[in-house]
Amino acid sequence: MKKRLAALAPVILVLTACATTETATTTATTSQQVGMAAIKIAINSKCVTELNNTPAWKTATQLMTAEQKQNIQTDICGCVSEKAPQNVTTLDLATAAIDPTARATIVNQVVSETVNACVSEALKK
């Protein structure tokens, strides 16, 4: 019985190591996913606010119906929500998941970098 236990000990250690590594990887991945979700929601909200506060947007949308304005805003902010996270590091995502102040800073930075490209893209349609 003791020989069997001694033979199984290395196998148990290997399996435990695999489980520990998998758990750490799963935790990191989950943290990144939560961070990405938080970033995307905050990016979309910041985009809408920034658009509505931009004089050029107000002028450009004066003659549009509410539906047209909403459709273009959705296109632009959808673009920003998709493209902006590409400029966010894994560390930023993990930080954004737990720190609202850091999330706001990250969001401001990536929205500012992305919104102009998305406005140009939306207006070409």
mmCIF file of the C-alpha atoms, coordinates in Angstrom:
data_MODEL
# 
_entry.id   MODEL 
# 
loop_
_atom_site.group_PDB 
_atom_site.id 
_atom_site.type_symbol 
_atom_site.label_atom_id 
_atom_site.label_alt_id 
_atom_site.label_comp_id 
_atom_site.label_asym_id 
_atom_site.label_entity_id 
_atom_site.label_seq_id 
_atom_site.pdbx_PDB_ins_code 
_atom_site.Cartn_x 
_atom_site.Cartn_y 
_atom_site.Cartn_z 
_atom_site.occupancy 
_atom_site.B_iso_or_equiv 
_atom_site.pdbx_formal_charge 
_atom_site.auth_seq_id 
_atom_site.auth_comp_id 
_atom_site.auth_asym_id 
_atom_site.auth_atom_id 
_atom_site.pdbx_PDB_model_num 
ATOM 1   C CA . MET A 1 1   ? 0.000   0.000  0.000   1.00 0.00 ? 1   MET A CA 1 
ATOM 2   C CA . LYS A 1 2   ? 2.825   2.391  0.891   1.00 0.00 ? 2   LYS A CA 1 
ATOM 3   C CA . LYS A 1 3   ? 4.546   1.619  -2.431  1.00 0.00 ? 3   LYS A CA 1 
ATOM 4   C CA . ARG A 1 4   ? 1.368   2.500  -4.343  1.00 0.00 ? 4   ARG A CA 1 
ATOM 5   C CA . LEU A 1 5   ? 1.023   5.729  -2.429  1.00 0.00 ? 5   LEU A CA 1 
ATOM 6   C CA . ALA A 1 6   ? 4.672   6.585  -3.094  1.00 0.00 ? 6   ALA A CA 1 
ATOM 7   C CA . ALA A 1 7   ? 4.164   5.872  -6.806  1.00 0.00 ? 7   ALA A CA 1 
ATOM 8   C CA . LEU A 1 8   ? 1.034   8.041  -6.949  1.00 0.00 ? 8   LEU A CA 1 
ATOM 9   C CA . ALA A 1 9   ? 2.587   11.014 -5.138  1.00 0.00 ? 9   ALA A CA 1 
ATOM 10  C CA . PRO A 1 10  ? 4.445   12.405 -8.205  1.00 0.00 ? 10  PRO A CA 1 
ATOM 11  C CA . VAL A 1 11  ? 1.320   12.015 -10.334 1.00 0.00 ? 11  VAL A CA 1 
ATOM 12  C CA . ILE A 1 12  ? -0.749  13.874 -7.765  1.00 0.00 ? 12  ILE A CA 1 
ATOM 13  C CA . LEU A 1 13  ? 1.845   16.664 -7.609  1.00 0.00 ? 13  LEU A CA 1 
ATOM 14  C CA . VAL A 1 14  ? 1.835   17.030 -11.395 1.00 0.00 ? 14  VAL A CA 1 
ATOM 15  C CA . LEU A 1 15  ? -1.957  17.129 -11.535 1.00 0.00 ? 15  LEU A CA 1 
ATOM 16  C CA . THR A 1 16  ? -2.084  19.663 -8.719  1.00 0.00 ? 16  THR A CA 1 
ATOM 17  C CA . ALA A 1 17  ? 0.425   21.864 -10.537 1.00 0.00 ? 17  ALA A CA 1 
ATOM 18  C CA . CYS A 1 18  ? -1.679  21.725 -13.697 1.00 0.00 ? 18  CYS A CA 1 
ATOM 19  C CA . ALA A 1 19  ? -4.813  22.655 -11.787 1.00 0.00 ? 19  ALA A CA 1 
ATOM 20  C CA . THR A 1 20  ? -3.058  25.567 -10.081 1.00 0.00 ? 20  THR A CA 1 
ATOM 21  C CA . THR A 1 21  ? -1.721  26.913 -13.371 1.00 0.00 ? 21  THR A CA 1 
ATOM 22  C CA . GLU A 1 22  ? -5.125  26.557 -15.004 1.00 0.00 ? 22  GLU A CA 1 
ATOM 23  C CA . THR A 1 23  ? -6.810  28.358 -12.098 1.00 0.00 ? 23  THR A CA 1 
ATOM 24  C CA . ALA A 1 24  ? -4.325  31.249 -12.299 1.00 0.00 ? 24  ALA A CA 1 
ATOM 25  C CA . THR A 1 25  ? -4.811  31.497 -16.058 1.00 0.00 ? 25  THR A CA 1 
ATOM 26  C CA . THR A 1 26  ? -8.596  31.403 -15.696 1.00 0.00 ? 26  THR A CA 1 
ATOM 27  C CA . THR A 1 27  ? -8.473  34.131 -13.046 1.00 0.00 ? 27  THR A CA 1 
ATOM 28  C CA . ALA A 1 28  ? -6.290  36.340 -15.251 1.00 0.00 ? 28  ALA A CA 1 
ATOM 29  C CA . THR A 1 29  ? -8.551  35.770 -18.255 1.00 0.00 ? 29  THR A CA 1 
ATOM 30  C CA . THR A 1 30  ? -11.677 36.528 -16.225 1.00 0.00 ? 30  THR A CA 1 
ATOM 31  C CA . SER A 1 31  ? -10.084 39.706 -14.891 1.00 0.00 ? 31  SER A CA 1 
ATOM 32  C CA . GLN A 1 32  ? -9.249  40.787 -18.440 1.00 0.00 ? 32  GLN A CA 1 
ATOM 33  C CA . GLN A 1 33  ? -12.798 40.051 -19.620 1.00 0.00 ? 33  GLN A CA 1 
ATOM 34  C CA . VAL A 1 34  ? -14.306 42.037 -16.759 1.00 0.00 ? 34  VAL A CA 1 
ATOM 35  C CA . GLY A 1 35  ? -11.859 44.852 -17.455 1.00 0.00 ? 35  GLY A CA 1 
ATOM 36  C CA . MET A 1 36  ? -12.706 44.803 -21.175 1.00 0.00 ? 36  MET A CA 1 
ATOM 37  C CA . ALA A 1 37  ? -16.454 44.896 -20.469 1.00 0.00 ? 37  ALA A CA 1 
ATOM 38  C CA . ALA A 1 38  ? -16.011 47.796 -18.050 1.00 0.00 ? 38  ALA A CA 1 
ATOM 39  C CA . ILE A 1 39  ? -13.800 49.639 -20.537 1.00 0.00 ? 39  ILE A CA 1 
ATOM 40  C CA . LYS A 1 40  ? -16.238 49.146 -23.451 1.00 0.00 ? 40  LYS A CA 1 
ATOM 41  C CA . ILE A 1 41  ? -19.212 50.424 -21.444 1.00 0.00 ? 41  ILE A CA 1 
ATOM 42  C CA . ALA A 1 42  ? -17.243 53.427 -20.215 1.00 0.00 ? 42  ALA A CA 1 
ATOM 43  C CA . ILE A 1 43  ? -15.875 54.101 -23.727 1.00 0.00 ? 43  ILE A CA 1 
ATOM 44  C CA . ASN A 1 44  ? -19.355 54.122 -25.248 1.00 0.00 ? 44  ASN A CA 1 
ATOM 45  C CA . SER A 1 45  ? -20.667 56.457 -22.554 1.00 0.00 ? 45  SER A CA 1 
ATOM 46  C CA . LYS A 1 46  ? -17.675 58.804 -22.911 1.00 0.00 ? 46  LYS A CA 1 
ATOM 47  C CA . CYS A 1 47  ? -18.051 58.795 -26.702 1.00 0.00 ? 47  CYS A CA 1 
ATOM 48  C CA . VAL A 1 48  ? -21.718 59.820 -26.544 1.00 0.00 ? 48  VAL A CA 1 
ATOM 49  C CA . THR A 1 49  ? -20.931 62.585 -24.055 1.00 0.00 ? 49  THR A CA 1 
ATOM 50  C CA . GLU A 1 50  ? -17.972 63.839 -26.075 1.00 0.00 ? 50  GLU A CA 1 
ATOM 51  C CA . LEU A 1 51  ? -19.982 63.868 -29.312 1.00 0.00 ? 51  LEU A CA 1 
ATOM 52  C CA . ASN A 1 52  ? -22.887 65.734 -27.746 1.00 0.00 ? 52  ASN A CA 1 
ATOM 53  C CA . ASN A 1 53  ? -20.505 68.357 -26.300 1.00 0.00 ? 53  ASN A CA 1 
ATOM 54  C CA . THR A 1 54  ? -18.648 68.962 -29.574 1.00 0.00 ? 54  THR A CA 1 
ATOM 55  C CA . PRO A 1 55  ? -19.700 72.140 -31.406 1.00 0.00 ? 55  PRO A CA 1 
ATOM 56  C CA . ALA A 1 56  ? -18.977 70.534 -34.798 1.00 0.00 ? 56  ALA A CA 1 
ATOM 57  C CA . TRP A 1 57  ? -21.316 67.642 -33.952 1.00 0.00 ? 57  TRP A CA 1 
ATOM 58  C CA . LYS A 1 58  ? -24.058 70.038 -32.866 1.00 0.00 ? 58  LYS A CA 1 
ATOM 59  C CA . THR A 1 59  ? -23.728 71.987 -36.116 1.00 0.00 ? 59  THR A CA 1 
ATOM 60  C CA . ALA A 1 60  ? -23.516 68.904 -38.328 1.00 0.00 ? 60  ALA A CA 1 
ATOM 61  C CA . THR A 1 61  ? -26.615 67.326 -36.802 1.00 0.00 ? 61  THR A CA 1 
ATOM 62  C CA . GLN A 1 62  ? -28.886 70.395 -36.670 1.00 0.00 ? 62  GLN A CA 1 
ATOM 63  C CA . LEU A 1 63  ? -30.745 69.478 -39.849 1.00 0.00 ? 63  LEU A CA 1 
ATOM 64  C CA . MET A 1 64  ? -30.927 65.754 -39.089 1.00 0.00 ? 64  MET A CA 1 
ATOM 65  C CA . THR A 1 65  ? -33.892 63.934 -37.671 1.00 0.00 ? 65  THR A CA 1 
ATOM 66  C CA . ALA A 1 66  ? -33.478 62.430 -34.227 1.00 0.00 ? 66  ALA A CA 1 
ATOM 67  C CA . GLU A 1 67  ? -33.335 58.993 -35.833 1.00 0.00 ? 67  GLU A CA 1 
ATOM 68  C CA . GLN A 1 68  ? -30.574 59.999 -38.270 1.00 0.00 ? 68  GLN A CA 1 
ATOM 69  C CA . LYS A 1 69  ? -28.580 61.588 -35.477 1.00 0.00 ? 69  LYS A CA 1 
ATOM 70  C CA . GLN A 1 70  ? -29.001 58.488 -33.307 1.00 0.00 ? 70  GLN A CA 1 
ATOM 71  C CA . ASN A 1 71  ? -27.945 56.163 -36.152 1.00 0.00 ? 71  ASN A CA 1 
ATOM 72  C CA . ILE A 1 72  ? -24.764 58.104 -36.865 1.00 0.00 ? 72  ILE A CA 1 
ATOM 73  C CA . GLN A 1 73  ? -23.991 58.414 -33.163 1.00 0.00 ? 73  GLN A CA 1 
ATOM 74  C CA . THR A 1 74  ? -24.449 54.655 -32.794 1.00 0.00 ? 74  THR A CA 1 
ATOM 75  C CA . ASP A 1 75  ? -22.123 54.028 -35.758 1.00 0.00 ? 75  ASP A CA 1 
ATOM 76  C CA . ILE A 1 76  ? -19.447 56.362 -34.417 1.00 0.00 ? 76  ILE A CA 1 
ATOM 77  C CA . CYS A 1 77  ? -19.557 55.187 -30.818 1.00 0.00 ? 77  CYS A CA 1 
ATOM 78  C CA . GLY A 1 78  ? -19.808 51.550 -31.901 1.00 0.00 ? 78  GLY A CA 1 
ATOM 79  C CA . CYS A 1 79  ? -16.638 52.067 -33.925 1.00 0.00 ? 79  CYS A CA 1 
ATOM 80  C CA . VAL A 1 80  ? -14.934 53.752 -30.979 1.00 0.00 ? 80  VAL A CA 1 
ATOM 81  C CA . SER A 1 81  ? -16.024 50.949 -28.615 1.00 0.00 ? 81  SER A CA 1 
ATOM 82  C CA . GLU A 1 82  ? -14.531 48.352 -30.961 1.00 0.00 ? 82  GLU A CA 1 
ATOM 83  C CA . LYS A 1 83  ? -11.302 50.145 -31.914 1.00 0.00 ? 83  LYS A CA 1 
ATOM 84  C CA . ALA A 1 84  ? -10.344 51.910 -28.699 1.00 0.00 ? 84  ALA A CA 1 
ATOM 85  C CA . PRO A 1 85  ? -9.740  48.750 -26.616 1.00 0.00 ? 85  PRO A CA 1 
ATOM 86  C CA . GLN A 1 86  ? -7.069  47.733 -29.139 1.00 0.00 ? 86  GLN A CA 1 
ATOM 87  C CA . ASN A 1 87  ? -4.984  50.536 -27.634 1.00 0.00 ? 87  ASN A CA 1 
ATOM 88  C CA . VAL A 1 88  ? -5.374  49.219 -24.087 1.00 0.00 ? 88  VAL A CA 1 
ATOM 89  C CA . THR A 1 89  ? -2.781  46.953 -22.486 1.00 0.00 ? 89  THR A CA 1 
ATOM 90  C CA . THR A 1 90  ? -3.548  43.847 -20.444 1.00 0.00 ? 90  THR A CA 1 
ATOM 91  C CA . LEU A 1 91  ? -2.376  45.661 -17.330 1.00 0.00 ? 91  LEU A CA 1 
ATOM 92  C CA . ASP A 1 92  ? -4.758  48.541 -18.102 1.00 0.00 ? 92  ASP A CA 1 
ATOM 93  C CA . LEU A 1 93  ? -7.635  46.063 -18.436 1.00 0.00 ? 93  LEU A CA 1 
ATOM 94  C CA . ALA A 1 94  ? -6.876  44.453 -15.095 1.00 0.00 ? 94  ALA A CA 1 
ATOM 95  C CA . THR A 1 95  ? -6.554  47.869 -13.447 1.00 0.00 ? 95  THR A CA 1 
ATOM 96  C CA . ALA A 1 96  ? -9.792  49.092 -15.054 1.00 0.00 ? 96  ALA A CA 1 
ATOM 97  C CA . ALA A 1 97  ? -11.665 46.121 -13.632 1.00 0.00 ? 97  ALA A CA 1 
ATOM 98  C CA . ILE A 1 98  ? -10.936 47.214 -10.064 1.00 0.00 ? 98  ILE A CA 1 
ATOM 99  C CA . ASP A 1 99  ? -10.138 50.942 -10.124 1.00 0.00 ? 99  ASP A CA 1 
ATOM 100 C CA . PRO A 1 100 ? -12.814 53.351 -11.401 1.00 0.00 ? 100 PRO A CA 1 
ATOM 101 C CA . THR A 1 101 ? -10.393 56.300 -11.397 1.00 0.00 ? 101 THR A CA 1 
ATOM 102 C CA . ALA A 1 102 ? -7.882  54.446 -13.553 1.00 0.00 ? 102 ALA A CA 1 
ATOM 103 C CA . ARG A 1 103 ? -10.736 53.278 -15.812 1.00 0.00 ? 103 ARG A CA 1 
ATOM 104 C CA . ALA A 1 104 ? -11.812 56.898 -16.372 1.00 0.00 ? 104 ALA A CA 1 
ATOM 105 C CA . THR A 1 105 ? -8.266  57.947 -17.231 1.00 0.00 ? 105 THR A CA 1 
ATOM 106 C CA . ILE A 1 106 ? -7.797  55.046 -19.644 1.00 0.00 ? 106 ILE A CA 1 
ATOM 107 C CA . VAL A 1 107 ? -11.169 55.720 -21.266 1.00 0.00 ? 107 VAL A CA 1 
ATOM 108 C CA . ASN A 1 108 ? -10.455 59.432 -21.759 1.00 0.00 ? 108 ASN A CA 1 
ATOM 109 C CA . GLN A 1 109 ? -7.157  58.619 -23.409 1.00 0.00 ? 109 GLN A CA 1 
ATOM 110 C CA . VAL A 1 110 ? -8.409  55.945 -25.818 1.00 0.00 ? 110 VAL A CA 1 
ATOM 111 C CA . VAL A 1 111 ? -11.615 57.777 -26.767 1.00 0.00 ? 111 VAL A CA 1 
ATOM 112 C CA . SER A 1 112 ? -9.649  60.908 -27.618 1.00 0.00 ? 112 SER A CA 1 
ATOM 113 C CA . GLU A 1 113 ? -7.277  58.866 -29.771 1.00 0.00 ? 113 GLU A CA 1 
ATOM 114 C CA . THR A 1 114 ? -10.058 57.009 -31.596 1.00 0.00 ? 114 THR A CA 1 
ATOM 115 C CA . VAL A 1 115 ? -13.104 59.251 -31.997 1.00 0.00 ? 115 VAL A CA 1 
ATOM 116 C CA . ASN A 1 116 ? -11.784 61.362 -34.898 1.00 0.00 ? 116 ASN A CA 1 
ATOM 117 C CA . ALA A 1 117 ? -10.964 58.305 -37.003 1.00 0.00 ? 117 ALA A CA 1 
ATOM 118 C CA . CYS A 1 118 ? -14.421 56.876 -36.362 1.00 0.00 ? 118 CYS A CA 1 
ATOM 119 C CA . VAL A 1 119 ? -16.181 60.163 -37.204 1.00 0.00 ? 119 VAL A CA 1 
ATOM 120 C CA . SER A 1 120 ? -14.348 60.251 -40.539 1.00 0.00 ? 120 SER A CA 1 
ATOM 121 C CA . GLU A 1 121 ? -15.261 56.618 -41.166 1.00 0.00 ? 121 GLU A CA 1 
ATOM 122 C CA . ALA A 1 122 ? -18.928 57.168 -40.332 1.00 0.00 ? 122 ALA A CA 1 
ATOM 123 C CA . LEU A 1 123 ? -19.217 60.240 -42.555 1.00 0.00 ? 123 LEU A CA 1 
ATOM 124 C CA . LYS A 1 124 ? -17.816 58.322 -45.540 1.00 0.00 ? 124 LYS A CA 1 
ATOM 125 C CA . LYS A 1 125 ? -20.784 55.923 -45.459 1.00 0.00 ? 125 LYS A CA 1 
# 
